[in-house]
Amino acid sequence: MDGLTEADLKALAGARSFERGLGYLDAVSGIEVGDAFVTATVHGTERYEVELTLDGPGGVAGECDCPYGMEGNFCKHLVALGLTLLAQRESLPRQRKAARGRAQDLDAWLSGLPREELLTLVQEQIAEDRQLRRRLELRAASARGDLAGVRARVHELLDVSPFAQYGYVEYADARAYADQAGQALSAIRGLTGSGRAEDAITLSREAMRLLAEAAESVDDSDGWLGQVGDGLADAHLDACRAARPAPQELARWLIGQALDDAAHLTDVDPLDYEDILGEEGMTALRKLAVGVWRGNRRGWAEKYLMERLAKAGGDVDTVIAVHAADLAPNGHTHLVIARELDAARRSDDALRWAERGIRDTRELSAVDTALVDYLCDRYAQAGRPADAVALRRDHFRARRSLLAYQQLRAAARAADCWPAEREGALTLLRADAGRQQGRYGGPVLVDALLDDKDTDAAWQAAADSGAHDAQWRTLADRTRPTRPADALAVYLRLAEPLTLQTGNTVYERLVSLLLSIRDCHDRLGTPEEFTAYVTALRAAQRRKRNLMRLMDDHGL
């Protein structure tokens, strides 16, 4: 800790959290310095407990019970405590030494107490500290081998009713309930530690079920119950490693958990139990998984379980079978299969599945575009540019979008056949021009010609078939250097409706148009006409103070 600097805190927290921590220096209170730790309270949105570990294996580390800190991050509250300690750098070694001395004195005093006095002291603490009493009651029941007593206590600890008003645990009480549920978790872990792992298996499973039921009545926005659930899953796994339950029974339980929607809090992964199940148990697990999948081939949980087990066993064909049993109509599943086969270095099979995805899609306009992109890339890699062009052409005919046009152009240029393909594509877009709209609401034809940098053709298409105002603005910007009179007419038309509206965004658009109008008049040699236009505009719009200010800023 002696070498801690602000730079170290910034490295631990990141620049953003460090800067935010600077604003919490006055919120740190109740600092307690121990030999290897410093704790404090930081008042933010709520009251948070923070702890900095000093001189740990990895250097300084910290924990905070704010939501960001609970995710394992070095938060702004920890930064505030660290900066406060840096301000007390000179006194910190003395405080740590004093804390070490107090701990040694306490140990020596407790060790010298007669049994009767020590028992009296513990009983006094039990009477004052309800949480301590509960923990010791659980340890006592466990030591007696009183499974019924431990079970009753676990059920009591997982009962939400003491925290629930109107049948629901509000956000403000969720942390307290989770802390109590954590005591049940500690008791279960204690069973395994005392050599009663079989009992721990039984109770951890019961606790998982009770926690899942409780979660329906708790506002767990900060994820406190999720942490208890993760702990129960770990406790069950540890107990199974110690007790080695019957492989087939364990396999059945794991399958049930994997398919139980209510088991999301514990998120038990069957593959974590592979060393416990052994060959016999894994065989049973796979057999059971196949059975439930065959009973519901479209069920998400069934599919995910089968896929996980098949991938773990390197069984690509089973992975493919799982996906193939529920093919999406847009070809997305075919693409997933193709990528799985690519990963298995079965590129020919991957290509066949991707091509099948195109064939199986009834409407090419609805196909997953990622599948089209995948196939075109594969064709390019295989030296089959004509096939890529053909697919892009078919996709463009089905979609008729600017993006599909751009993709066709790229493929056709690679195949050195763009002029012919362009003419065919533009013919389709001309036929659509009167009824199809592009990204601005105007014809895709105009967008495509603009994207081709064929401005004159785009202008003519807009004049013939109409265009959106945004397209006309782009056309005017493109043609202003060579056709300032035509561009001026567009800018004036676009500016007119804006003079009837209010709002800073409108004013910014209007001023932008005025600058373009001025440029057109400069190119035409008619600056006096612009001066007269702006003078009249300012007179009509003089009540719009923000507009006047913006025009002044731009010299208008």
Secondary structure, DSSP 8 states (H G I E B T S, - for coil): -TT--HHHHHHHH-HHHHHHHGGGGGGEEEEEE-SSEEEEEEESSSEEEEEEEEEETTEEEEEE-SHHHHTT---HHHHHHHHHHHHTTTTHHHHHHHHHHHHHHHHHHHHHS-HHHHHHHHHHHHHH-HHHHHHHHHHHHHHTT-HHHHHHHHHHHT--TTT-BTTBB-HHHHHHHHHHHHHHHHHHHHHHHTT-HHHHHHHHHHHHHHHHHHHTTB--TT-HHHHHHHHHHHHHHHHHHHH---HHHHHHHHHHHHH-GGGGGT---GGGGHHHHHHHHHHHHHHHHHHHHHH-TT-HHHHHHHHHHHHHTT-HHHHHHHHHTT--TTSHHHHHHHHHHHHTT-HHHHHHHHHHHHHH-S-GGGS-HHHHHHHHHHHHHTT-HHHHHHHHHHHHHHH--HHHHHHHHHHHHHTT-HHHHHHHHHHHHHHHTTT---TTSS-HHHHHHHHTT-HHHHHHHHHHH---HHHHHHHHHHHTTT-HHHHHHHHHHHHHHHTT--SHHHHHHHHHHHHHHHHHHHHHT-HHHHHHHHHHHHHHTTT-HHHHHHHHHTT-
